[in-house]
Amino acid sequence: MLKKAKLRYNEYYDMQKVFDSLYAASKNNNNFYKLLEIIGSEANIRLAYRNLKTNGGSNTAGPDGMTIDNIKEMSDEQVVQNVRDMLSDYKPKPVRRVFIDKPGSNKKRPLGIPCIWDRLVQQCILQVLEPICEPKFHPHSYGFRPNRSTSHAIARVVSLINVSKHYYCVDIDIKGFFDNVDHGKLLKQIWTLGIRDKRLICIISKILKSEIVGEGVPTKGTPQGGIISPLLSLIVLNELDWWASNQWETFTPNKVKLTPAFRCYLRNYRNLKGGFIVRYADDFKIMCRTYEEAQRWYYATVDFLKTRLKLDISPENPKS
């Protein structure tokens, strides 16, 4: 029902065709230079406002004490004009820091709650970036994506175990992922996806550097709790997905047909690691057939996270 409702809102505000064209262009590997005009369009802002009102978090006050109820007092024309003014010279307000219980642990998870107007701006940006990024994401990444859930990720793992006989699992826990994302690396990854509107990239950079009340301006990390943060996390780890996939699942040799017999030859006589990655948000598993392959995957993945994404793993994490 939620997916149908979301589609209905898109069509009601005449944005579904725009999103479809962005998706098709991205799938064709086109670059995008004038996204801010779409983000600041009246239809997109009104759709963002509608989506934000249905979000339960819109009733949570930001550092200025305002919620969605304060915006409801304004007319649609006033809301649209205010968002456009913000986009023309974007200066995000400080983020309120709160700590919530981390499931299955005694630790606390830090959240950053932006003010309600910044959340509305982020929703406008999210709606336009999502159809551009979706075709570039790996098919076995399941978290924070439309029409995907934990059930799909579990089904994929069960299939690899029962059908493909991948009985060994490499389980790596990234240490404080949302707090340690490298800003420069993330902005380069956004550019690589074909998002070439420098005005938009500048706004995203400002969002990343939003001041946290009581802590100052962060030098790394994404404001977990912000509307756009899940999409940014997907962009960061998309590079990991395709690196792992190209090691085996989507590996394409030159001038040789990839038959089952040739795969067996590669597994036994070449330096390739047989395995399949399944990821949900910042949690991922790599399923392997042998313990030796799992060991090789573990060390290669830890090195990739450190050297390419500048991320560390939790010290208490098991190897495999």
C-alpha positions as CSV (number, residue, x, y, z in Angstrom):
1,M,0.0,0.0,0.0
2,L,2.8,2.4,0.8
3,K,4.5,1.9,-2.6
4,K,1.2,2.5,-4.4
5,A,0.6,5.6,-2.4
6,K,4.0,7.0,-3.2
7,L,3.5,6.4,-6.9
8,R,0.1,8.0,-6.7
9,Y,1.6,11.2,-5.1
10,N,4.3,11.3,-7.9
11,E,1.6,11.1,-10.6
12,Y,-0.7,13.6,-8.8
13,Y,2.1,16.2,-8.9
14,D,3.2,15.3,-12.4
15,M,6.6,14.2,-11.4
16,Q,6.5,10.5,-12.3
17,K,7.4,11.2,-15.9
18,V,10.3,13.4,-14.9
19,F,11.6,10.6,-12.5
20,D,11.2,8.0,-15.3
21,S,13.2,10.1,-17.7
22,L,16.0,10.6,-15.2
23,Y,16.1,6.9,-14.5
24,A,16.2,6.1,-18.3
25,A,19.0,8.7,-18.9
26,S,21.0,7.4,-16.0
27,K,20.7,3.8,-17.2
28,N,22.0,5.1,-20.5
29,N,25.1,6.5,-18.6
30,N,24.2,10.1,-19.3
31,N,25.5,13.0,-17.2
32,F,23.3,15.5,-15.5
33,Y,24.1,19.2,-15.3
34,K,20.9,21.1,-14.5
35,L,19.4,19.2,-11.7
36,L,18.8,22.2,-9.4
37,E,16.1,23.5,-11.8
38,I,14.2,20.2,-11.3
39,I,14.8,20.2,-7.5
40,G,13.5,23.7,-7.2
41,S,10.5,23.2,-9.5
42,E,7.1,23.9,-7.9
43,A,5.8,20.3,-8.5
44,N,8.9,18.7,-6.9
45,I,8.7,21.0,-3.8
46,R,5.0,20.4,-3.4
47,L,5.6,16.6,-3.7
48,A,8.4,16.8,-1.2
49,Y,6.1,18.7,1.2
50,R,3.5,16.0,0.8
51,N,6.0,13.2,1.4
52,L,7.4,15.0,4.4
53,K,4.0,15.3,6.0
54,T,3.5,11.6,5.8
55,N,6.9,10.9,7.5
56,G,6.5,10.2,11.2
57,G,9.8,12.0,11.9
58,S,8.3,15.3,10.7
59,N,6.8,15.7,14.2
60,T,10.2,15.6,15.8
61,A,11.5,19.1,16.5
62,G,14.8,20.2,15.2
63,P,17.2,22.6,17.1
64,D,14.9,25.5,16.4
65,G,11.9,23.7,18.0
66,M,9.9,23.7,14.8
67,T,8.0,20.8,13.4
68,I,5.8,20.2,10.3
69,D,2.9,21.8,12.1
70,N,4.7,25.2,11.8
71,I,4.9,24.8,8.0
72,K,1.3,23.8,7.7
73,E,0.3,27.3,8.8
74,M,1.8,28.6,5.5
75,S,0.3,28.5,2.0
76,D,1.8,26.3,-0.7
77,E,3.1,29.3,-2.5
78,Q,4.9,30.5,0.6
79,V,6.5,27.1,1.1
80,V,7.6,26.9,-2.5
81,Q,9.2,30.4,-2.4
82,N,10.9,29.7,0.9
83,V,12.5,26.5,-0.4
84,R,13.6,28.3,-3.6
85,D,15.2,31.1,-1.5
86,M,17.1,28.5,0.5
87,L,18.4,26.7,-2.5
88,S,19.6,29.9,-4.1
89,D,22.0,30.5,-1.2
90,Y,21.9,27.4,0.9
91,K,23.0,27.7,4.5
92,P,21.9,24.8,6.7
93,K,21.1,25.4,10.3
94,P,22.8,23.5,13.1
95,V,21.8,19.8,13.7
96,R,20.4,18.6,17.0
97,R,22.3,15.6,18.4
98,V,20.3,12.9,20.1
99,F,21.3,9.4,21.2
100,I,19.1,6.3,20.8
101,D,19.5,2.7,21.9
102,K,21.3,0.4,19.5
103,P,19.3,-2.8,19.0
104,G,21.1,-5.9,20.4
105,S,23.7,-3.8,22.2
106,N,24.2,-1.6,25.3
107,K,25.7,1.1,23.1
108,K,24.0,4.3,21.9
109,R,23.5,5.3,18.3
110,P,24.1,9.0,17.5
111,L,21.5,10.8,15.4
112,G,21.5,14.2,13.9
113,I,18.1,15.9,13.6
114,P,18.1,18.8,11.1
115,C,15.6,21.6,11.3
116,I,12.3,21.0,9.5
117,W,13.1,23.3,6.6
118,D,16.4,21.6,6.0
119,R,14.6,18.3,6.0
120,L,12.3,19.7,3.3
121,V,15.2,20.7,1.2
122,Q,16.8,17.3,1.6
123,Q,13.5,15.6,0.6
124,C,13.5,17.7,-2.6
125,I,17.0,16.6,-3.4
126,L,16.4,13.0,-2.5
127,Q,13.4,12.7,-4.9
128,V,15.6,13.8,-7.9
129,L,18.8,11.9,-7.0
130,E,17.1,8.6,-6.2
131,P,16.0,7.8,-9.8
132,I,19.5,8.8,-11.1
133,C,21.3,6.6,-8.6
134,E,19.1,3.5,-8.7
135,P,20.3,2.1,-12.0
136,K,23.9,2.4,-10.9
137,F,23.4,0.5,-7.6
138,H,24.2,-3.2,-7.3
139,P,21.2,-5.6,-7.6
140,H,22.1,-7.3,-4.3
141,S,22.1,-4.1,-2.2
142,Y,18.8,-4.1,-0.3
143,G,18.8,-1.4,2.3
144,F,17.2,2.0,2.0
145,R,16.0,1.3,-1.6
146,P,12.5,1.3,-3.0
147,N,10.8,-2.1,-3.4
148,R,13.5,-3.8,-1.3
149,S,13.6,-5.0,2.2
150,T,15.4,-7.3,4.7
151,S,13.2,-10.2,3.4
152,H,14.9,-9.9,0.0
153,A,18.4,-9.9,1.6
154,I,17.5,-12.9,3.7
155,A,16.1,-14.8,0.7
156,R,19.2,-14.1,-1.3
157,V,21.4,-15.5,1.5
158,V,19.2,-18.6,2.0
159,S,19.4,-19.2,-1.8
160,L,23.2,-19.0,-1.8
161,I,23.3,-21.5,1.1
162,N,20.7,-24.0,0.0
163,V,21.0,-23.9,-3.8
164,S,24.6,-22.7,-4.5
165,K,26.1,-24.5,-1.4
166,H,28.0,-21.4,-0.1
167,Y,28.2,-22.5,3.5
168,Y,30.9,-20.0,4.7
169,C,30.1,-16.4,5.5
170,V,32.5,-13.5,5.8
171,D,30.8,-11.1,8.3
172,I,32.5,-7.6,8.5
173,D,31.2,-4.8,10.7
174,I,32.3,-1.4,9.6
175,K,33.3,0.7,12.6
176,G,31.0,3.7,13.0
177,F,30.2,3.9,9.3
178,F,27.9,6.9,9.3
179,D,30.3,8.8,11.5
180,N,33.4,8.1,9.4
181,V,32.4,8.6,5.8
182,D,35.1,10.7,4.0
183,H,33.5,13.8,2.6
184,G,35.9,14.3,-0.3
185,K,35.6,10.6,-1.4
186,L,31.8,10.8,-1.3
187,L,31.6,13.9,-3.4
188,K,33.9,12.3,-6.0
189,Q,31.6,9.2,-6.0
190,I,28.6,11.5,-6.6
191,W,30.4,13.0,-9.6
192,T,31.3,9.6,-10.9
193,L,27.6,8.6,-11.0
194,G,27.0,11.3,-13.5
195,I,25.7,14.0,-11.2
196,R,27.7,17.0,-12.6
197,D,25.6,19.9,-11.3
198,K,28.2,21.8,-9.3
199,R,25.6,23.9,-7.5
200,L,23.9,20.7,-6.2
201,I,27.2,19.2,-5.2
202,C,28.0,22.4,-3.3
203,I,24.7,22.1,-1.4
204,I,25.4,18.4,-0.5
205,S,28.8,19.4,0.7
206,K,27.2,22.0,3.0
207,I,24.7,19.4,4.3
208,L,27.7,17.1,5.2
209,K,29.4,19.9,7.0
210,S,26.3,21.1,9.0
211,E,27.3,22.2,12.4
212,I,26.2,19.8,15.3
213,V,25.0,21.6,18.4
214,G,27.5,21.1,21.1
215,E,30.1,19.4,18.9
216,G,31.0,21.8,16.1
217,V,31.5,21.3,12.4
218,P,32.2,17.7,11.5
219,T,35.2,16.9,9.2
220,K,33.8,13.5,8.2
221,G,30.6,11.4,8.4
222,T,27.0,11.9,7.2
223,P,24.3,13.3,9.5
224,Q,22.5,10.0,10.4
225,G,18.9,11.0,10.9
226,G,18.8,13.3,7.9
227,I,16.5,12.4,5.1
228,I,19.3,12.3,2.5
229,S,21.8,10.3,4.6
230,P,20.6,6.8,3.6
231,L,21.1,7.6,-0.1
232,L,24.5,9.0,0.6
233,S,25.5,5.8,2.4
234,L,24.3,3.8,-0.6
235,I,26.6,5.9,-2.8
236,V,29.6,5.3,-0.6
237,L,29.2,1.6,-0.4
238,N,28.2,1.1,-4.0
239,E,31.9,1.0,-4.9
240,L,32.4,-1.9,-2.4
241,D,29.4,-3.8,-4.0
242,W,30.8,-3.6,-7.5
243,W,34.4,-4.3,-6.5
244,A,33.2,-7.5,-4.7
245,S,30.9,-8.4,-7.5
246,N,33.7,-8.0,-10.2
247,Q,35.9,-10.4,-8.2
248,W,33.6,-13.3,-9.2
249,E,29.9,-12.7,-9.8
250,T,30.2,-10.3,-12.7
251,F,33.8,-11.0,-13.7
252,T,34.2,-11.0,-17.5
253,P,37.4,-12.4,-19.0
254,N,38.8,-11.0,-22.2
255,K,38.0,-13.0,-25.4
256,V,36.9,-16.1,-23.4
257,K,33.3,-17.3,-22.9
258,L,32.6,-17.6,-19.2
259,T,31.3,-21.2,-19.0
260,P,30.8,-23.3,-15.8
261,A,33.9,-25.3,-16.7
262,F,35.9,-22.1,-17.1
263,R,34.6,-20.8,-13.8
264,C,35.9,-24.1,-12.2
265,Y,39.3,-23.5,-13.8
266,L,39.4,-19.9,-12.5
267,R,38.5,-21.1,-9.0
268,N,41.2,-23.8,-8.9
269,Y,44.1,-22.4,-10.9
270,R,43.8,-18.6,-10.9
271,N,43.9,-15.9,-8.2
272,L,40.1,-15.3,-8.2
273,K,38.0,-15.6,-5.1
274,G,34.6,-17.3,-5.5
275,G,32.0,-15.4,-3.5
276,F,28.8,-13.3,-3.6
277,I,28.1,-10.1,-1.6
278,V,24.7,-9.4,0.0
279,R,24.4,-6.0,1.7
280,Y,21.7,-4.3,3.7
281,A,22.7,-0.7,4.6
282,D,26.2,-0.8,6.1
283,D,25.8,-4.5,7.1
284,F,27.0,-7.0,4.5
285,K,27.9,-10.7,4.1
286,I,30.1,-12.4,1.5
287,M,29.1,-16.0,1.0
288,C,31.8,-18.5,0.0
289,R,32.2,-22.2,-0.7
290,T,35.4,-22.9,1.2
291,Y,37.0,-21.6,4.4
292,E,40.2,-20.7,2.4
293,E,38.1,-18.5,0.1
294,A,36.4,-16.9,3.1
295,Q,39.8,-16.0,4.6
296,R,41.1,-14.5,1.4
297,W,37.8,-12.4,1.1
298,Y,38.2,-11.2,4.6
299,Y,41.7,-9.7,4.2
300,A,41.0,-8.4,0.7
301,T,37.8,-6.6,1.9
302,V,39.4,-5.1,5.0
303,D,42.2,-3.7,2.8
304,F,39.7,-2.4,0.2
305,L,37.7,-0.6,2.9
306,K,40.8,1.0,4.4
307,T,42.6,2.0,1.2
308,R,39.7,2.9,-1.1
309,L,36.9,4.0,1.2
310,K,39.0,5.1,4.3
311,L,36.9,3.0,6.6
312,D,37.9,0.7,9.5
313,I,36.2,-2.4,10.9
314,S,35.2,-3.0,14.5
315,P,38.0,-4.8,16.4
316,E,35.6,-7.3,18.0
317,N,34.3,-8.4,14.6
318,P,34.9,-12.1,13.8
319,K,36.8,-13.0,10.6
320,S,34.4,-15.6,9.1
